């Protein structure tokens, strides 16, 4: 394999490693605890800013339960079987349905957060390399972005640099919330092909205390 081919294969592994981690239902912090690889190193590998070593690939391959061929994109395609894609479940009862698989640097998911019996606390925030687009389909979504608190309703869109601390929760005790998330590498931006809107976000009301 030529040097250029090796570099291209290693560069393409970042998105595949992120997809494998998300399919495994693990966080960067959780994988770091299990493997000893720092979260910042894992994040840089997933976003293509650092090439993984063979030792790291072997550790992550074992942790995620995938082969090196799958991570390199050289595994033979499995025989097609008509079946529905089951959503992933997380400890907070959130369901995540992947909408893309190994398609370069951009991944899309549908998230569903159930209604909560008790008023939620402010969402726990995380930060990492990347860029995210979020669109609410149904219900109300509380987005804590840095020191801002926004309530997004159906049709509202938000996009932000994920190095800004961010977190979401369902503020409604009566209904679930469904929303779409697209995540891309650091520096990736939307490229609208229609006349640009006056603002990048639509909707997104600042959170008044009485709405809680």
C-alpha positions as CSV (number, residue, x, y, z in Angstrom):
1,X,0.0,0.0,0.0
2,X,1.4,3.4,-1.0
3,X,2.2,6.0,1.7
4,X,-0.7,8.2,0.5
5,X,-3.1,5.3,0.8
6,X,-1.9,4.6,4.3
7,X,-2.4,8.3,5.3
8,X,-5.9,8.3,3.7
9,X,-6.9,5.2,5.5
10,X,-5.6,6.5,8.9
11,X,-7.4,9.8,8.3
12,X,-10.7,8.0,7.5
13,X,-10.5,6.0,10.8
14,X,-11.4,9.0,12.9
15,X,-15.1,9.2,12.0
16,X,-15.3,5.4,12.1
17,X,-13.9,5.3,15.6
18,X,-16.4,8.0,16.7
19,X,-19.3,6.0,15.1
20,X,-18.0,2.8,16.8
21,X,-17.8,4.5,20.2
22,X,-21.3,5.9,19.8
23,X,-22.7,2.6,18.7
24,X,-21.0,1.1,21.8
25,X,-22.9,3.7,23.9
26,X,-19.6,5.0,25.4
27,X,-18.4,8.5,26.3
28,X,-14.9,9.8,25.7
29,X,-14.4,9.8,29.5
30,X,-15.6,6.2,29.8
31,X,-13.3,4.9,27.0
32,X,-10.4,6.8,28.6
33,X,-11.0,5.1,31.9
34,X,-11.1,1.7,30.2
35,X,-8.1,2.1,27.9
36,X,-5.9,4.7,29.6
37,X,-5.9,6.9,26.5
38,X,-6.7,10.5,27.4
39,X,-10.0,12.0,26.3
40,X,-8.2,14.8,24.5
41,X,-6.2,12.3,22.5
42,X,-9.4,10.3,21.7
43,X,-11.1,13.5,20.6
44,X,-8.2,14.6,18.3
45,X,-8.2,11.1,16.7
46,X,-11.9,11.1,16.1
47,X,-11.8,14.6,14.5
48,X,-8.8,13.7,12.3
49,X,-6.4,16.0,14.0
50,X,-4.2,13.1,15.1
51,X,-3.4,9.8,13.4
52,X,-3.9,6.7,15.6
53,X,-1.0,4.4,16.3
54,X,-1.4,0.6,15.9
55,X,-1.3,0.2,19.7
56,X,-4.2,2.7,20.1
57,X,-6.2,1.0,17.3
58,X,-5.8,-2.4,18.8
59,X,-7.0,-1.1,22.2
60,X,-10.0,0.7,20.7
61,X,-10.8,-2.3,18.4
62,X,-11.0,-4.5,21.4
63,X,-12.9,-2.0,23.5
64,X,-15.6,-1.4,20.8
65,X,-15.8,-5.0,19.7
66,X,-14.9,-4.2,16.0
67,X,-12.2,-5.5,13.8
68,X,-9.3,-3.5,12.3
69,X,-10.7,-4.2,8.9
70,X,-14.0,-2.5,9.9
71,X,-12.1,0.5,11.2
72,X,-10.0,0.7,8.0
73,X,-13.1,0.3,5.8
74,X,-11.8,-2.9,4.2
75,X,-14.2,-5.4,5.8
76,X,-16.4,-7.3,3.2
77,X,-19.9,-6.0,3.1
78,X,-22.3,-8.2,5.0
79,X,-25.2,-9.8,3.2
80,X,-28.2,-7.5,3.1
81,X,-30.9,-8.4,5.5
82,X,-34.1,-6.4,5.7
83,X,-34.6,-5.3,9.2
84,X,-35.4,-2.2,11.2
85,X,-32.6,-0.3,12.8
86,X,-33.0,-0.5,16.6
87,X,-32.4,2.7,18.5
88,X,-29.6,2.8,21.1
89,X,-30.6,3.3,24.7
90,X,-28.7,5.2,27.3
91,X,-28.8,5.3,31.1
92,X,-31.0,8.4,31.1
93,X,-33.6,6.7,29.0
94,X,-32.5,8.7,25.9
95,X,-32.9,6.8,22.7
96,X,-30.5,7.5,19.8
97,X,-31.2,6.3,16.2
98,X,-28.1,6.6,13.9
99,X,-29.1,7.9,10.5
100,X,-25.7,7.6,8.9
101,X,-22.9,5.0,9.1
102,X,-19.3,5.6,8.2
103,X,-20.0,8.5,5.7
104,X,-16.9,10.6,6.2
105,X,-16.8,13.4,8.7
106,X,-20.5,14.1,9.1
107,X,-22.8,12.0,11.2
108,X,-26.6,12.3,11.8
109,X,-28.7,10.9,14.6
110,X,-32.3,11.2,15.8
111,X,-32.6,11.7,19.6
112,X,-35.6,11.1,21.8
113,X,-35.7,12.3,25.4
114,X,-38.7,11.0,27.5
115,X,-40.8,13.3,29.7
116,X,-39.5,13.7,33.2
117,X,-41.6,13.3,36.3
118,X,-39.6,15.9,38.3
119,X,-38.4,19.3,37.1
120,X,-34.9,18.8,35.6
121,X,-31.7,20.3,36.8
122,X,-29.7,22.5,34.4
123,X,-28.3,20.1,31.7
124,X,-24.8,18.7,32.5
125,X,-22.5,20.4,30.0
126,X,-19.6,18.8,28.0
127,X,-17.1,20.2,25.5
128,X,-15.1,18.6,22.7
129,X,-13.7,19.3,19.2
130,X,-16.3,19.5,16.5
131,X,-19.3,21.4,15.2
132,X,-23.0,20.5,15.7
133,X,-26.3,21.3,14.1
134,X,-29.5,20.6,16.1
135,X,-33.2,20.7,14.9
136,X,-36.2,20.1,17.1
137,X,-38.9,17.9,15.6
138,X,-41.4,17.6,18.4
139,X,-41.7,18.9,22.0
140,X,-39.5,21.4,23.8
141,X,-35.7,21.1,24.3
142,X,-33.6,22.9,26.9
143,X,-30.2,23.8,25.4
144,X,-27.6,25.0,27.9
145,X,-24.9,26.6,25.7
146,X,-22.1,28.2,27.6
147,X,-23.9,30.6,30.0
148,X,-27.0,30.8,27.8
149,X,-30.2,28.8,28.4
150,X,-32.5,28.4,25.4
151,X,-35.8,26.6,25.0
152,X,-36.1,25.3,21.4
153,X,-39.5,24.2,20.0
154,X,-40.5,22.4,16.8
155,X,-38.8,23.9,13.7
156,X,-36.1,25.7,15.8
157,X,-32.5,25.2,14.7
158,X,-29.3,25.8,16.6
159,X,-25.7,25.3,15.5
160,X,-22.6,25.7,17.6
161,X,-18.9,25.0,18.0
162,X,-18.8,22.0,20.4
163,X,-15.8,23.4,22.2
164,X,-18.4,25.6,23.9
165,X,-19.8,23.8,26.9
166,X,-23.2,22.4,26.0
167,X,-25.9,20.1,27.2
168,X,-29.6,19.4,26.6
169,X,-32.6,18.0,28.6
170,X,-36.3,17.8,28.2
171,X,-37.9,20.6,30.3
172,X,-41.5,19.3,29.9
173,X,-43.2,16.9,32.3
174,X,-45.9,16.1,29.9
175,X,-44.3,15.0,26.6
176,X,-41.1,13.6,25.1
177,X,-38.9,15.7,22.8
178,X,-37.5,14.5,19.5
179,X,-34.7,16.2,17.7
180,X,-32.1,15.7,14.9
181,X,-28.4,16.1,15.5
182,X,-25.7,16.4,12.8
183,X,-22.1,16.4,14.0
184,X,-19.1,17.4,11.9
185,X,-15.3,17.9,12.3
186,X,-13.9,21.1,13.8
187,X,-14.2,23.9,11.3
188,X,-17.0,22.3,9.3
189,X,-19.9,24.7,8.6
190,X,-23.2,24.7,6.9
191,X,-23.1,25.6,3.3
192,X,-26.6,26.8,2.3
193,X,-27.5,26.7,-1.4
194,X,-30.4,29.0,-1.0
195,X,-30.2,32.8,0.0
196,X,-28.7,33.0,3.4
197,X,-30.9,33.8,6.4
198,X,-30.2,36.7,8.6
199,X,-29.2,34.5,11.5
200,X,-27.7,31.0,11.9
201,X,-30.2,30.0,14.6
202,X,-34.0,30.1,14.4
203,X,-36.2,30.3,17.4
204,X,-34.5,29.5,20.6
205,X,-36.2,31.5,23.3
206,X,-34.2,32.5,26.3
207,X,-35.4,30.5,29.3
208,X,-37.7,32.4,31.6
209,X,-38.2,30.9,35.0
210,X,-42.0,30.6,34.6
211,X,-41.5,28.2,31.6
212,X,-39.9,25.7,33.9
